[in-house]
Amino acid sequence: MEYGCPRILLADDDPEDLELIEEAIFSIAPKVELHKFTNGLTAMKYLESRPDNELPGLIILDYNMPELNGSQLLEFIRTQDRYNPIPKVVLSTSNAPLHINECMTQGATEYIVKPHSMAGLHKLAKKLLGFCKPR
């Protein structure tokens, strides 16, 4: 299957989670251009620096990150019309209704609790790539 996201933004402060999610995505879509960040502020600066034709086709954010958390980054993204068409998914270890509601209110397409197994990660990667519109 061909996925429509030539580039994906992935922001998570846990290097191990970044690596595992990256491996799972590349196992399904090896040609994806993955831009990884360990905090919300650097992810925001990356988005601001890209011209419209170089924006990611999917934004994946951890909820708990330093400088700007996932919800705060979503709040910024929501103020910029050019990011509206991009699906925004929050991945978190937290399943707290407060966090989920907060992120959905700020414009998240979906809020997903991180899986604890490789099989779960592979399934997650398929789901994430499913948010990308086919070419």
Secondary structure by P-SEA (a helix, b strand, c coil): ccccccbbbbbbccaaaaaaaaaaaaacccccbbbbbccaaaaaaaaaaccccccccbbbbbcccccccaaaaaaaaaaccccccbbbbbbcccccaaaaaaaaaacccccccccccaaaaaaaaaaaaaacccc
